[in-house]
Amino acid sequence: MKIRLVDRGVKLLAAALCAAALCAPAARAETSVEQVLNSLAAVRGFTQVAISPDGARVAWVESLGEKVGGNSAIYIADLRNPSASPRRISAGAGAELYVAWSPDGHRLVFLSDAAKRGQRQLYVAELAGGPPRKLTSLQGFLADPRWSPDGKSIAFLFTENAPRAAGPLQPMTKDAGVVEQRIYEQRLAVADVASGRVRQISPADLYVYEYDWSPDGKNFTATAAPGAGDTNWYVAELCVISAATGETRSIFKPSLQIAVPRWSPDGQAIAFISGIMSDEGSTGGDVFVIPASGGEPRNLTPGMKASASWLAWLPSSTAVLFAEEVDGAAGLAGVDVADGNISTLFTGPETFTASPDLWGLSFSLARDGKASAVIRQSFSRPPEVWAGPVGGWKQVTRANQSLSPLWGEAQSVHWASNGFTVQGWLVPPRGLDPAHRYPLIVEVHGGPSGAVLPDWPRAYNLAMTLASRGYFVFLPNPRGSFGQGETFTQANVRDFGYGDFRDIMTGVDELIEKFPVDENKVGVTGWSYGGYMTMWAVTQTTRFRAAVAGAGIANWQSYYGENDIDQWMVPFFGASVYDDPDVYAKSSPINFIKNVKTPTLVLVGDSDGECPPPQSYEFWHALKTLGVETQFVLYPNEGHAFLQPEHKRDVVERAVAWFDRHLR
C-alpha cells in the first residue's frame, strides 16, 4: 500500500500513532482501535432481500467478508418451514448479487462474476434444483435485472464496454493527453430467457438510471437523460420506452430530482418520488402520481413531515406504500391515491432496506401487497433478514446474533434552532460515568440531502470506533437533511454553511448543557458534505480543538469546474457559478481561511470525482502556509467511496490517532 502523505515537516504521524498507543486513564479506557475494527469486520452483511411473489420464500444476498475476497452469495429460505436451513444458490465463487424472482416464483435471476472475475453476467436458477444457467456473455457493466410480466424475458441495465462500475462514487478514469469526454451510456436491455439473445432497447444516446415494466410487458417507465450519466441524473426526466421498438418519449420534466418510478398494476398511472436530492441513490421527497399517458403529476404527500425514499403499489392500484425517513427514524406508510390520506403502518428507531442500490430505506413486497421482506438493523442490533406482514416482520436469519455493541445506548435528541426543531443522535461511550466529562466528536453526514438513521456500523466506521473508545459522538440532522419534509430539506438552498451550521452549533450547546461533555474537548469530522462542513466549521469558530475533513470542499467557485457532477449544484445555489459567483463565494471556506486555528487532518482519494483532490490540496496548502497544524493524506486509486480495505482501515486509525492526540 502506498499512501501519499504531506505534512509540515514535523513527525506528526509518528507522534499521533504514539499518542494513540498510550494508556489512557482507567475511567476512559474503552477498547483498542484494533478490537473495534475486528468486531465490525466480523459482521455478516446483507445487501439485498427479495420476497417471492406468493410470499412463501425469501431470497437474500449476503456478503462473505474480506477473508474470502469480498465475495457474496445468495440464499433462499422457506418461510413456511422456519426450521429448515436456508439453501444457497450459486454459480461459483465470486460476487453474486441483484437477485429477482420470476413471476411464477419458480426461478431466480441474479448477476455473478463466477465465469470471469469482475465481469458480471446474468444467471437463471430453477427453484426445483440444478446448477444455475449462464444466460449472457457480455462485456461491460450489468445491473438491476427484472423479469417481464410473462416470465419470458429479463430486462437489465447495461453499459457496454464500460471501463468501470457505474456511478459517481467509483474511482474516476484518469485523463491524459487531449482531454475529451468519453460517454458510456447505461442502456435498458432485454435478454430472452429461452435463447439468451440480448437486445439493447433504449436509444444509444440516452442514459437510463431506473426503470419498471408496464403490467402488460409492452413498455417501460424510466428515469433517463442524454449525455454523461454521473452528472445528468440531476436533470433526468420521466420517460416511457417501447419494449418492442425502443421508441422513447418524455412524459415529465421535473424541476428537481426524481427516483423510483413504478407503474400501477392497472397500467393507468406511474408513481415516483421527487424532491431536492444531492446524490444519486440517496432518495428523499414527496410521492407523486402521473397518468401513464402523460400530463400533470399530482403530489400525494404535500406538507408531509417526512421524506419518502422507496415505494410500491398495492395490487388494487388505489394506494401506494412508501418507506419514509421521519425524524431520524424509519417508517412505512400508505397513501390513498384518491384522497391523499396517509396511514402509518410502522415506525421505529432503526433502518430497514431491501434494495442494493439505495442508501436509504426500502422494502420488498409480495404480489398480494401484504407480505414483505426487509433487512433490519439499528445502533444496538446488527443486520438480519426479516419477513412477514408489512410492519409485523419475523426474524429469518441469525447470522450476527453473537455480536453486541461496544458503544453506549444511542439517544435521539431534539433542539430548537431558528424556528426549526432539529433532530440528531447522540452515541455515548459504553459504561458512561456521569461524574466524568468526556470529549465530544461531531460527525456531519454527507449530502447534504441525507440523514443519519440508526443502523449497525459497517466495517471501518469512524463514529462508532470513537464511541467505543470513550468519546461522545454527535450525529446531527440539520436543515437540508431528510426526515422532516421538503421545506426542511430545502431550507439550506443558497445558504450552505449558515443555517445548517447554526443548527449544529446550537445542538452542541444543548449537549454540553445536558450531558457530561467536556466543552474544552470538542472535535468535528465528516466526509463529502460533512468534509465541507468540517472545513467550514474551523473557519467560523475556534471551539473545535481538532478536525478531520474527509473529501471536503474548500472553494465552491473552483469546485464547480473541477467536479464530475456539476449539475447537482444549480438547484442548491440557484444558478451556475458563472451566473452568480457571489452565492458560491459566500459559502467557501477558503474565503475565511485566515480564521483557522484548529489542527486539521485532511483526507481524500486521488480519483475522487465528486469532491476532487484539488479541493483538499487547496485547504491543506492554506493551513500549512498560515502555520496551522495540519496533515494531508492522498489515497491512491480511490474514488469518493473508498474500496480498498487497507485504505479504509488507515482512515479510521489515522483519524482516531488525530483526535486522541488533541483531545485526550
N, C-alpha and C positions, 0 to 999 in steps of 0.2 A: 504494500500500500504506500503510495506517495501522496502526501498532502503538502500543499504549498502553504508555508507559514510565514507571515510577515509581522514583525513586531518592532519595538522602539530601540532595539539593540541591547535590551536587558534580557536576562534569562528568565523571562516571565513564565514560560511553560513549565520549566523545571520547578520554579517556586510554587506555581499553582498546584502541580501534582504533589509536591511535598506537603503543601498545606492540606490537601485532601486526605493524605495518609496519616496526619497527626491524630492522636487520640483526643476525642472531644470529651468534655466533662460528662460524667455519668448521666446527668439529667437530660443531656441532649444526644447521647449515643443511641442511634437507632439501628440502622442496617447499612452495611457497606454497599457501595455502588455495584460491585460485582454481584452481591447477593440479590439485590433488587433486579438487575438486568437478567440474571439467570432465572429468577422467578417469573418475570414477564415473558421470557423466551420459552418457558415451559407450557404456555397456554396453547391449547389446540384451537386454532382459529376457524371460523366458519364464514365463507364469503357469499354464499347464496343458499336459498332454500326454495323449493317448489313443491306445492301440493298437487296431487294428481287430480284430474278433472272431477272424479267421483268422490274425492275427499278421503279415499281409503288408504292412500300411501303418501309418503313424503320422501322426496329426494333432496340431498344437500351436497354442497361442495365443502370439503374440509381440508385445510392446509396441513401438510405433514411435517412442517418445520424445516429449519435450515439444515438440520443434521442429515436430511435426505434430499438436499439440493433445492429446497424451496418448492418441492413438488406438492401437488394437491390431488385429491381423489374424490370420487362420487360414491355416495352410499344411498341405499333405499331402505326404509323401514315400513313395515305393515302396521298401520295404526289400529287395525282390528285384532292384532295379536301382539300386544306390547311386550310379551315375554320373549318373542323371537328376536334373535340377533340381527342387526342391520346387515344387508348384503352389499358388497362392493361391486360396482360396475366400472370396468377399466379396460382401456385399450392397451395398457402397458405403462411402464414407468414414465413419468413426465408430469406436466401441468395439465390437469383436466378441469374444465370449468364451463360455465354457461349451459347448464342443464335445462331441458324443456320437455314436457310431456306431450305426447301425441293426443289428439282429441279423444281417441277411444281409450287412452290410458294404458295401452299395451306396449308402447315403445317409448324410448327416450332418445333425444338427440343431444349431443354435447360436443364441445371442442376439446381436442387433445393434441399435444405435440409429441405423442409417442413415436410416430414414424420418423420425425426429424426434429431434434431439439430446437425450440424457438419458432417453429413453423406450425401454427395451428391448422387442423383440418376438421371437417365435420365427420362425426361417427354416429351411427344409429345402433342402439341396443334393443333387443327384444326382451320384454319383461319375463317371458317364458324361459329364457336362458340362452346360452350360447355366447360366443365371443362377439363383441361389437363389430359392426361392419364399417370400414372406412369408406366414406361417401365421396370425398373430394380429394383432388391433388392440385392444389392451387399454390401460387406464390404471392404472398402478401399478408395482410392483416385481416383476420376474420373475427367477428363479434356478434353477439346477440341473436342466435338462431331462434326461429319461431315457426311452428307448424302452420300450414294452411288449414282453414276450417274443414276441408275434406280429407286431410291427412295424407295427401298425395305429394306434396312438395314442402320444402323448408326454405323460408326466407332468412337472410342474414345480411349483415353489413360487411362489405368487402372493400379493402383498399389495396388495389393491385400493385404489386412490386414495391410496397411501402418499405422504406429503409428503417423504420422504427414503428413502435406501437403508436396508435393514435392518441392524441390528447396533449394539451399544453404542459402537463406535469412531467412529461418524459424529457430526457436529455435532448436538447436541440441538436440537429445536424450542423456541424461547424462549417462556416463559409470559407471559401478560398478562391483566389483568382477573381475573375469578373463575377460579381455577386448578382445573381438572378434568382428570383423566387420560383422554385420548382413546386408546383402544387400537385399533391396526390389526393384525389377526391375519394372520399369514402362513399361508395355507391350501394344501393339496395340490389341484392342479387337473390336468385331463387334456384335451388337445386331440386331436381326431380328425384324422389326417393327411390323409385324403381331402377332408374338408369344411372343416376349420379350426374346427369348432364346439368351444367350450370349456365344460367343466363344472367347477365347484368341488366337490370331493369331500368333504373333511374338514369337520367341524362349524364353524359360523361363530364360535364362542367358543373355539376351540382353536388355539393357535399351534404349527405344525409346524416343526421345526428340520432334521431329516434324515429320509430315507426310503429304501426299497428295494422294488422289485416282488417279489412272490412268483413262483416259477418258472412257475406256471400263469396268471399275469396276473389272478387273481381278487381279490387282496388286496395291501395294502401293509403293511410294518412301518415304524414311525416313532418318533422321539423327539418328544414333544409335551407341552404343558402349557396349561391355560386361563389367560387373562389376559395381562398385559404380556410381550411377547416377550423384551426385553433382560434382564430380571431373572429370569424364570421358567425360563430354560434350566437353572438350577441345581437345579430341582426337577422337571425333565421326567421322564416315565415312558415305558416302552417299550409301544407300542400296536400293535394290528392294526386296519387300516381296510379295510372292504369297498370294492372298486373300483366296484361297481355301486350301492350304496346310501349309502356314506359311514358306515355304522354303525361305531362305534369302541369298542373295548374295551381296557382296560389289562391287560397280562399281567405287568408287573413294575414295582413302585415301589421304586426304589433308595434306599439311604441316602446315597449320594454321587452323582457325576455320571456320565452315560452318553453314549456317542457312537458313531458309525459302525455303525449296525445293518445287518446283512447276512443275507439269507435264504439258507439252504443250497440247493444245486442240487436235492436230492431233496425239498425242501419240508418237511422234518421239523423243522428247527431254525433258530434265529436266533442269530447271533453278534454280540457288541458289546464295546466297551471300557468299563470302569468304574474309577473311581478318584477321588481328590480333585483337582479342576481349578478353577483360579481364573478362567479366561477361555474363553468360547465360541470354538471354533476352535483352541485350544491344548490338544490332546488327549494324555493320558498315563494309563496304568493297566494293569490286567491284562485278559486276554482271557477272556470268559465265553461260555457257550453255554446257551440255554434252549429247551425244546420249543416249537415254533411254536404249540401249543395252550395254552401257559402252564405254570406250575409253578415249581419252584425252579431258579434258574440255577446253573450249575456253573463254578467258577473253573478254567480250564485251565492257568493260569500262576502259582499261588500261590508266593510267595517268589522270584519271578524278579528278578534284579538288573538290571532294565532296565524301560523304560516303553513299552508298545505305543502307537502313535499312528495306525495305519491297518491295515485287514485286508481279506482277500478269501478266499473259499472255493476249495479245489481242486475240480475237476469231480466227483470221487468222493464228495464230502461227508464224507470221512474225516479231513480235515486243514484247518487254517486257516493261511494265510500272513499274516504281520504285519510291518509296519515297526516298528522299535524304536529308541528313543534309549537308548544304552548307554555309560556312562562318557564322556560328552561327544562321542560319535561316532555314526555312523549304522549301523544293522544291519537285516537282513532275515532272518526266521526262519520256520519252520513248526512248528506244534504238532499232534500227533496227538489227535483228539477223544476216542478211546477211552481212551488211557493217559496223556495229558498229556506225552508225550515231546517235547522241544523240539530241533529241528535247526537249527543256524545255517547260513544259506545265503550270507550276505555280511556283512562289517563293514569299516568304513574311516573315516578322518578326513575326512569330507565330509558333505554334505547331499544327499538326493535327494527330489524331490517330483513330484507329478502333479496333485493337486487344487488348484483355485483358492481353496478356502475355508479350508483348514487352514494353520496356521503351522508345523506340524511336518512329519514325514516322511510320504510317501505314494507310491503306485505305481499304474500302470495295467496290468492283467493281461488277456491274451488268453483266449479260451474254453478252450483246452487246458490252462491253468494253467502253461504253460512259458515262453511268450514274454511279455515285459513292456516297458514304456517308462517312462522317468523323465527328469527334469531334474536333472543332476548339477552340483555346484559345491563349491568348498572355499575356504579362505583364499588359496590360490595359483592356483586355476583358476576362471575365470569360468564362468557357466552356459552349458550346451549341452544339447541333446536327445540322449539315448542310447536304444537299443532292442536287444532280443535276449533270449537266455535269462536267466532270473532270476539276477541277480548276475554275469552274463557279458555285460553290455551292450557294444555297439559305438557309437561316436560317429556321430550322424546329421547334426548341424549344426556349423558352424564360424563362427558369426556374430561371436564375440568372440575369435578366435584371435590378433588383433594386440595384445591387451591383456596387460599384465603388472603384478604388484603393485608399488605404491610403498612398501610396508612390508616389514619383515623376515619371516623364516620363523617362523610361529607354532609354539609348543610346547605340548603337553598336559602340565600339571603336577599333581602329587598331593601331598597333605599330610595329616597326622593331626590330627583335632580332636574331642575329647570322644567318643572311641570310634568315630568315623566316619573313613573315608578319603574325603577330599573332592577333587574334580577341578575344574580350570579351564583356561583358555587364556591364554597369555602371548604377546602380539604385540610384538616388539621393533622399534626403528627399523631401517630398511634401512641397510646398511653399518655395523653396530654396531662400535664401538671399545671393546674390553674395558677399556682403560685409562681410559676416560671414564665418569663416573657420570651417569646420565640421570634426568630426572624420571619419575614413575610416575603414571598415572591408573588408578583402579579404577572400572570401569563395571559396575554391578549390573543384571542383567536384570530385566525386568518379570515379572509373575505374581502371586504367587511361583511358581506351578506352571508351569514352563517350563525351558528350558535353553539355553545357548549352544552351538551346534553350528558346525562350520567351514563357513562359506559366504562367497561373494563379497559384499562390502558393496554395498548399494543406494546410489543417489544420495543425497547429504546424510547420509552415515554419519559420525557424530562420532568413534567409536573409531578407525577406520582413517585418518581425516584427522589425528588426533593422532599415530598411529603413523608416518604419513608425514612428520611434522614434528618428529621427534626425541624422541618420548615412548615409553616402555614403556607398553603398555596391558594391564591385567589384567582378564580376563573370568571371574569365578568362578562355579561352580555349587554354591552352598552348600546345606545341608539345606533341604528344601522344593522343590528342583529335581527335574525329571525326570532319568532316566538311571541310577538305582541302585535302582529298585524302590519299591514303595508305602511300605514302612517309612521309607525316607529321605524320600520326598516328603511324608509326613505328620508328619515329625519337628519341624516348626515350628508345629504346631497349638497354640493358646493360648500361643505363645512367640515371637510376632513381635518381632524386634529383639534377641533374646538369643542363642539358639544359632546362628542364621544369621549374626548379626553377628560372633560369636566365630569362626565358620568363616572369614569373610572376613578378619578381622584376623590370624588365625593364618597364613592364606595370604600376606598382605602381609609378615609377619615372615620367612616362608620365602624369599620372593623377594628381599628386601633382603639376606639372608644369602648367597644363591646366585648373584645376578645383579648386574651393575653399575648398581644403582639408588641414587639419592641419597635417603637416608631423610629428608632435610630438605625434599624437594620432591615431596610426595605429594598428589594431589588425588583427589576422588571425584565421581562423577556417576551418573545413571541416570534412567529415565523410568518413570512409573507406580509399580509396587512398587519399582523402582530409585530413583525420585524420593523415595519414602517412606524407603528405606534411607539415601539421602543426607541427608535431614533428620534422621533418627535418628542417623546417624554423627557429625554435627557437634555433637549434644547429648551424646554419650558419650565423645568423645575430642577432643583438640586436635592430634592427629597430622596431620590433613589441613590443608594450608595454603591450599586453595581448594576450592570445591564448586560444582557446577551441578546444581540439583534441578529436574527436569522433571516436571510433572504429579504432584506429590507429595501426601502425606497428612500433615498436621501433627497432627490431632486425631481419633482414631478415634471418639470419642464424638459429636462434631458431624458427622463424616463419615457416620455411619450414617443420619442423617436427611436428608442432602443428596444422596447419590449415587442414580443411577437403577438400580443393580443390587444392592440391599442383600441379596438372597438369597444372594449368594456368601459373605457374612461368617459366617453361622451355623456351617457346617462347620469353619471355621478358628478361630473364637473359642469354639465350644461352646454358645453361647446368643446371644440378641439383646442389644443394648446395654441394653435396658430390664430384662432379667432378670439380667444380670451386668455392670454398668458397670465394675467394678474391672478385669476382664481387658482391657477396652478401654483403660482409663486407663493401665495399667502399660506399654503399648507405644506411647503417644502422645508424639511428640517435644515437643509444646508443654508438657508437664509437666516437662520438663528444659531448657527453653529458656534459662535463665539461665546454663547452662554454655557456651553457644556463643561462640567467639572467631573461628571460621573465616569469611573472606569468602565469601559465598554468593550466587550468581546464581539467581533463581527464575523459571521459565518455565511457562506454561500457556496452553491455548486457552480463549477466553471461552465456548465452548459445549461444554465437556467434561462429559459425564455420568458418566463412570467416576471421575474424580478432579476434582471441581468446583472452579472458581476460588476460592471462599471458603477452601479449604484453603491455597492458596498465599498469598492475601491475609493470612491469619492468621499464617502463618510469617514472611512479609516484615515485617508490621507489628510483630511482636515483636522481630525483629532490628533494625529501624530504631529502635524505642523504646529498645533496650538499647545502641545505639551501635555495633553490629556492621556492618562494611562490607557493603552488600547492594544489589541491584538487582532490580526486579521487572518482567517483560515479559509483557503480556497480548496474545495474538494474536487478532484478530477473526475470527469465523465459522469457528473451528477446533474440532474435537472432540478426542477422545483421541488419534486418529491424524491428524496434520496432512495436509491435502490440497493446499494451495496451495504451489507450488514456491518462491515468494519467501519464504514464512514458513519453510519447511524449510531453505532456504539461510541465512536470518538466524539460525536457532537454532545452526547449526554455526559460522558466522562469529563470532557473539557469544560462544559457549562457548569456542572456541579463543582468542579475544582475552582472555577472562577468565583462562583458565589461563596463557596466555603472560604476562599482566600479573603474576601472583602466583607463578609457578613458574620463569620463565626469566629 
